[in-house]
Amino acid sequence: MKKVLLSIGLVFLSVIAWGQQTHERKREFLFSEERDISFSGFDGPWVEFSSIDHALGVFVGNGGAAIINQTFFFRGYGVGPTTQEPLYNVTLNNGNGNAQTFNNLRSQINHGGFWLGYLHHSHKIIH
């Protein structure tokens, strides 16, 4: 086990050392022509795990962001369930003694929104 951990550690350190640059490279941005403000962005998948009525719920989605000056970002995302949500039976009473029953109802659990964020030391390899 020690040999495996040592091997993994050596590979990790060699990747970090190989990734270090010996000369300064010019940063590249999507919309920048030597202006005071630079724009770039990122996009990627989103996966969440949760408990829905004591069962595993898996949600997947996507989101993308615009990054301004490699410091602030504005992101939008959307997520929806991929697992079968539980069925419910609901009885509604209208107050006159009449009850109406709805069977085999599923909840709709989707969400999305916006994020504002700040990237601290974005020029560092780990930030």
Protein Blocks (a to p, Z undefined) as FASTA:
>chain_A
ZZmmmmmmmmmmmmmmmmpcfbdcddddfbdghiabdcddddddddddddeehiacdddd
ddddddehhlaccdddddddfbdcddddddddehnopacddehiacddddddddddddeh
klbmbZZ
